[in-house]
Amino acid sequence: MRFIFAFLTISLLFSCSKNKIEKMKPWGFYYDSNFPAPVYTFQNNTVEYSRFLLGKELFFDELLSSDSTVSCATCHEQAHGFASHNSAFSAGVNNQLGTRNSPAIFNMAWNPSFMWDGGINHIEVMPIGPITNPVEMNETMQNVVQKLQNSQKYRKLFKDAYGSEYVTEQNMLRAFAQFLSMIISDKSKYDKVKRGEATFTAQEQSGYNLFQAKCSQCHTEPLFTDYQYRNNGLDASFTDLGRGLITQNTADYGKFKVPTLRNVELTYPYMHDGRFFTLNQVLDHYATGIVQSSTIDPLIQSGIPLTNTEKQQLIAFLKTLTDYELMSNPWLMEPHY
């Protein structure tokens, strides 16, 4: 059963490359009935297809960066769970690299805060962070609005979405929120098992049992994160203070938001600094590589004992969290004309 939050509509997409009309899947904000209620409720941001389309155009447009080389999609690729692929650090203008790994951005409507350190607390202002970061997109919001206002394409998109060609920062950010909120991952094998549409293999089931016993306190089902900030034993001292950078509380030094494990097979490299490139390396860290520090999370202070067989069982389960339909969802693909 699917929970319908807003409205669904059957739409037609005109494909210039094929020069024909193609029927597409239903569009709207919908999610699995096993999911909790979302944090973001679209209050004062009425869901409309034209606004979603505007948000999608903005997401894929390099115009939002100072040198027109970086878009949101540069670091958040659909084919890799809307995460950065094979790069430890986020890529920015002038070939610069950031200091953190680009996290996956799906199921964003359930996030109470954003970024590894939780420095942004609302989805409607979240894009301001990367747009204005001097290493990432290096722009000002005022200049971005002006560039959009100077674009005939965007004047039309804003007219379609909001009834006026006049571009405002608020409308831009609300359109962003509509697109970002509708990047929803709920069609993995795990989800199908929970809906009674599939069954785990024996190895996957063993891995699921291990996961529930040893991992689920932090990576809580069904979203596979508790959205808390934890020090998971990576370092004895901290060059990146993580949550402590925001709170200025020494008790938060070295703590980072627990990432979702959905699509973890595709969202490597792992950890806030992308130091691990394989799931085996991640599990080796938790089994034998925990580094003690003053803020280490009590849940993993003694590590998580795992045999080699258990590691492979866990990986088999984690791969059931891959949502292949998300990777090929036509509503979320880069626009082509």
C-alpha positions as CSV (number, residue, x, y, z in Angstrom):
1,M,0.0,0.0,0.0
2,R,1.3,3.4,-0.9
3,F,0.7,6.5,1.3
4,I,-0.3,9.5,-0.7
5,F,0.6,12.8,0.9
6,A,-0.1,15.3,-1.8
7,F,-1.6,14.6,-5.2
8,L,-0.6,12.3,-8.0
9,T,-1.0,13.1,-11.6
10,I,-0.4,11.3,-14.8
11,S,1.7,13.5,-17.0
12,L,3.2,13.5,-20.5
13,L,6.8,14.2,-21.2
14,F,7.8,15.5,-24.6
15,S,11.1,13.9,-25.7
16,C,12.9,16.1,-28.2
17,S,15.4,13.4,-28.9
18,K,12.7,10.9,-29.9
19,N,10.4,13.5,-31.2
20,K,7.4,11.9,-29.6
21,I,5.2,12.0,-26.5
22,E,6.0,9.4,-23.9
23,K,3.8,8.3,-21.0
24,M,5.5,8.6,-17.6
25,K,4.9,7.2,-14.2
26,P,2.7,9.0,-11.6
27,W,4.3,12.0,-10.1
28,G,3.9,13.4,-6.6
29,F,5.1,13.2,-3.0
30,Y,4.5,9.6,-2.0
31,Y,6.2,7.1,0.2
32,D,6.0,3.7,1.8
33,S,3.3,3.2,4.4
34,N,6.0,1.8,6.8
35,F,7.7,5.2,6.9
36,P,7.0,7.6,9.7
37,A,5.4,11.0,9.1
38,P,7.8,13.4,7.4
39,V,9.3,16.4,9.2
40,Y,8.7,18.6,6.2
41,T,5.0,19.1,5.5
42,F,5.1,21.6,2.6
43,Q,3.4,24.2,4.9
44,N,3.2,27.4,2.8
45,N,4.8,25.6,-0.1
46,T,1.8,24.1,-2.0
47,V,2.9,21.1,-4.1
48,E,2.7,21.8,-7.8
49,Y,4.3,20.1,-10.7
50,S,5.6,23.4,-12.2
51,R,7.4,24.1,-9.0
52,F,8.9,20.7,-8.8
53,L,10.2,21.2,-12.4
54,L,11.7,24.5,-11.5
55,G,13.4,22.9,-8.6
56,K,14.8,20.2,-10.8
57,E,16.1,22.8,-13.3
58,L,17.9,24.6,-10.5
59,F,19.4,21.4,-9.1
60,F,21.1,20.5,-12.4
61,D,22.1,24.0,-13.4
62,E,25.8,25.1,-13.2
63,L,24.6,28.7,-13.5
64,L,24.2,28.7,-9.7
65,S,28.0,28.6,-9.3
66,S,30.4,31.6,-9.7
67,D,32.2,30.1,-12.7
68,S,29.3,28.1,-14.1
69,T,31.1,24.8,-13.6
70,V,29.4,23.3,-10.6
71,S,25.8,22.3,-10.0
72,C,24.1,20.5,-7.1
73,A,24.2,17.4,-9.3
74,T,28.0,17.6,-9.6
75,C,28.3,16.2,-6.1
76,H,24.9,14.4,-5.9
77,E,24.6,12.0,-8.8
78,Q,21.4,10.1,-9.4
79,A,23.2,6.9,-10.5
80,H,25.0,6.8,-7.2
81,G,22.1,7.4,-4.8
82,F,22.4,11.2,-5.2
83,A,25.8,11.1,-3.5
84,S,29.3,11.9,-4.8
85,H,30.8,9.0,-6.7
86,N,34.3,7.7,-6.0
87,S,35.5,11.0,-4.5
88,A,36.4,11.5,-0.8
89,F,35.7,15.2,-0.9
90,S,33.1,17.5,-2.5
91,A,34.1,19.2,-5.7
92,G,33.9,22.9,-6.1
93,V,34.6,25.9,-8.3
94,N,38.1,26.5,-9.7
95,N,38.9,22.7,-9.2
96,Q,38.8,23.1,-5.4
97,L,37.9,20.3,-3.1
98,G,36.1,20.6,0.2
99,T,37.0,18.9,3.4
100,R,34.0,16.5,3.7
101,N,32.4,13.8,1.7
102,S,29.1,14.8,-0.1
103,P,26.3,12.9,1.6
104,A,23.5,11.2,-0.2
105,I,20.4,13.4,-0.5
106,F,17.2,11.3,-0.6
107,N,14.4,11.0,1.9
108,M,15.2,14.6,2.8
109,A,11.7,15.4,4.0
110,W,12.4,13.3,7.1
111,N,15.6,15.1,8.0
112,P,15.3,17.4,11.1
113,S,18.7,18.9,10.1
114,F,21.2,18.9,7.3
115,M,24.9,18.6,6.6
116,W,27.3,16.4,8.5
117,D,27.3,18.8,11.5
118,G,23.6,19.7,11.4
119,G,24.5,23.4,10.8
120,I,21.3,23.9,8.7
121,N,17.9,23.0,10.3
122,H,15.4,23.5,7.4
123,I,15.2,22.1,4.0
124,E,14.0,25.4,2.5
125,V,17.3,27.1,3.4
126,M,19.6,24.1,2.9
127,P,20.7,25.0,-0.6
128,I,22.1,28.3,0.7
129,G,25.0,26.4,2.3
130,P,26.6,25.0,-0.8
131,I,25.7,27.9,-3.0
132,T,27.5,30.4,-0.8
133,N,30.3,28.2,0.3
134,P,33.5,29.7,-1.2
135,V,35.0,26.3,-2.0
136,E,31.8,24.8,-3.4
137,M,29.7,27.1,-5.6
138,N,31.1,30.4,-4.3
139,E,28.1,32.6,-5.1
140,T,25.9,35.1,-3.3
141,M,22.2,34.6,-3.2
142,Q,21.6,38.1,-4.6
143,N,23.8,37.4,-7.6
144,V,22.1,34.0,-8.2
145,V,18.7,35.7,-8.2
146,Q,19.9,38.3,-10.6
147,K,21.3,35.6,-13.0
148,L,18.0,33.8,-12.9
149,Q,16.2,37.0,-13.5
150,N,18.3,37.7,-16.6
151,S,17.5,34.3,-18.0
152,Q,14.5,34.0,-20.4
153,K,14.2,30.3,-19.5
154,Y,13.9,31.0,-15.8
155,R,11.6,33.9,-16.2
156,K,9.2,31.5,-17.9
157,L,9.7,28.8,-15.4
158,F,9.0,31.2,-12.5
159,K,6.0,32.5,-14.3
160,D,4.7,28.9,-14.8
161,A,5.4,28.1,-11.1
162,Y,4.4,31.3,-9.3
163,G,2.4,33.4,-11.8
164,S,5.1,36.0,-12.1
165,E,8.4,36.3,-14.0
166,Y,9.8,38.1,-11.0
167,V,12.4,35.9,-9.4
168,T,12.6,35.8,-5.6
169,E,15.0,34.0,-3.3
170,Q,12.1,32.6,-1.3
171,N,10.4,31.1,-4.4
172,M,13.7,29.7,-5.6
173,L,14.3,27.9,-2.3
174,R,10.8,26.6,-2.1
175,A,11.1,25.1,-5.6
176,F,14.3,23.5,-4.5
177,A,12.5,22.0,-1.5
178,Q,9.9,20.5,-3.7
179,F,12.4,18.7,-5.9
180,L,14.6,17.6,-3.0
181,S,11.7,16.3,-1.0
182,M,10.6,14.1,-3.9
183,I,13.9,12.3,-4.1
184,I,12.4,9.3,-2.2
185,S,14.0,5.9,-1.7
186,D,11.5,3.3,-0.7
187,K,11.7,0.6,-3.4
188,S,14.6,-1.5,-2.4
189,K,14.5,-5.3,-1.9
190,Y,14.3,-4.6,1.8
191,D,11.1,-2.5,1.3
192,K,9.6,-5.2,-0.9
193,V,10.3,-7.8,1.8
194,K,8.7,-5.6,4.4
195,R,5.6,-5.3,2.1
196,G,5.5,-9.1,1.6
197,E,6.5,-8.8,-2.1
198,A,9.8,-10.6,-1.8
199,T,11.9,-12.7,0.6
200,F,15.5,-12.5,1.8
201,T,17.9,-15.2,0.9
202,A,19.3,-17.2,3.8
203,Q,22.5,-15.1,3.8
204,E,20.5,-11.8,3.6
205,Q,18.3,-12.9,6.5
206,S,21.3,-13.8,8.6
207,G,22.8,-10.4,7.8
208,Y,19.5,-8.8,8.8
209,N,19.5,-10.6,12.1
210,L,23.0,-9.4,12.7
211,F,22.1,-5.9,11.7
212,Q,19.1,-5.8,14.2
213,A,21.4,-7.1,17.0
214,K,24.4,-4.9,16.4
215,C,23.7,-1.9,14.2
216,S,20.0,-0.9,14.5
217,Q,20.4,1.4,17.5
218,C,22.1,4.0,15.4
219,H,20.8,3.1,12.0
220,T,17.2,2.8,12.9
221,E,14.7,1.3,10.5
222,P,13.0,2.1,8.2
223,L,15.1,5.2,7.3
224,F,18.3,3.5,8.6
225,T,19.4,6.5,10.7
226,D,18.5,8.0,14.0
227,Y,19.6,11.5,12.8
228,Q,21.7,11.8,15.9
229,Y,25.3,13.0,16.1
230,R,27.9,10.5,17.2
231,N,31.6,10.0,17.4
232,N,32.2,6.5,15.8
233,G,35.8,6.1,16.8
234,L,37.7,7.4,13.8
235,D,40.3,9.6,15.4
236,A,41.9,10.3,18.8
237,S,41.9,14.0,18.1
238,F,39.9,16.1,15.7
239,T,40.9,18.3,12.8
240,D,37.2,18.6,12.0
241,L,35.1,19.3,15.1
242,G,31.9,18.1,13.4
243,R,28.9,18.9,15.5
244,G,31.1,20.8,17.9
245,L,31.8,23.4,15.3
246,I,28.1,24.3,15.5
247,T,27.4,24.0,19.2
248,Q,30.9,25.1,20.4
249,N,30.5,22.4,23.1
250,T,33.6,20.2,23.7
251,A,31.2,17.3,24.3
252,D,30.3,17.4,20.6
253,Y,33.8,17.4,19.2
254,G,34.3,14.8,16.6
255,K,30.6,13.9,16.4
256,F,28.8,13.7,13.0
257,K,25.3,12.9,11.9
258,V,24.6,9.2,11.5
259,P,24.1,8.7,7.8
260,T,21.4,6.6,6.3
261,L,22.4,3.1,5.1
262,R,19.9,3.1,2.3
263,N,21.8,2.7,-1.0
264,V,25.0,2.3,0.9
265,E,26.3,-0.1,-1.7
266,L,26.5,2.9,-4.2
267,T,27.3,5.9,-2.0
268,Y,30.9,5.1,-1.3
269,P,33.3,6.4,-0.1
270,Y,32.2,6.3,3.5
271,M,32.4,8.5,6.6
272,H,32.4,12.3,6.8
273,D,35.8,12.5,5.2
274,G,35.4,9.6,2.7
275,R,38.3,7.6,4.2
276,F,36.8,4.2,3.5
277,F,36.0,3.0,0.0
278,T,34.6,-0.4,0.6
279,L,32.0,-1.8,3.0
280,N,34.6,-4.4,4.1
281,Q,36.8,-1.5,5.3
282,V,33.9,0.0,7.2
283,L,33.1,-3.3,9.0
284,D,36.8,-3.8,9.7
285,H,36.8,-0.4,11.4
286,Y,33.9,-1.3,13.7
287,A,35.2,-4.8,14.4
288,T,38.9,-4.0,15.2
289,G,39.7,-0.3,14.3
290,I,37.9,1.8,16.9
291,V,40.0,4.7,18.2
292,Q,39.3,5.9,21.7
293,S,38.7,9.6,22.4
294,S,36.9,11.7,25.0
295,T,33.6,11.9,23.0
296,I,33.4,8.4,21.6
297,D,29.9,7.0,21.5
298,P,29.3,4.4,24.3
299,L,27.6,2.1,21.9
300,I,30.7,1.4,19.9
301,Q,33.4,2.1,22.5
302,S,34.3,-1.6,22.7
303,G,33.9,-2.1,19.0
304,I,31.4,-4.4,17.3
305,P,32.9,-8.0,17.2
306,L,32.3,-9.6,13.8
307,T,33.7,-12.7,12.2
308,N,34.5,-12.7,8.5
309,T,31.4,-14.7,7.8
310,E,29.3,-12.3,9.7
311,K,30.8,-9.4,7.7
312,Q,29.8,-11.0,4.5
313,Q,26.3,-11.7,5.8
314,L,25.9,-8.1,6.8
315,I,27.1,-6.8,3.4
316,A,24.6,-9.1,1.8
317,F,21.8,-7.5,3.8
318,L,23.1,-4.0,3.2
319,K,22.9,-4.6,-0.5
320,T,19.2,-5.3,-0.1
321,L,18.9,-1.5,0.7
322,T,19.8,-0.5,-2.8
323,D,16.9,1.1,-4.6
324,Y,17.5,0.6,-8.3
325,E,14.2,2.3,-9.2
326,L,15.5,5.5,-7.6
327,M,18.6,5.4,-9.8
328,S,16.5,5.2,-13.0
329,N,13.5,7.3,-12.0
330,P,12.8,9.5,-15.0
331,W,11.2,12.3,-12.9
332,L,14.5,12.9,-11.2
333,M,16.8,12.7,-14.3
334,E,18.7,15.7,-15.6
335,P,16.5,17.7,-18.1
336,H,17.4,17.4,-21.7
337,Y,16.1,19.5,-24.5
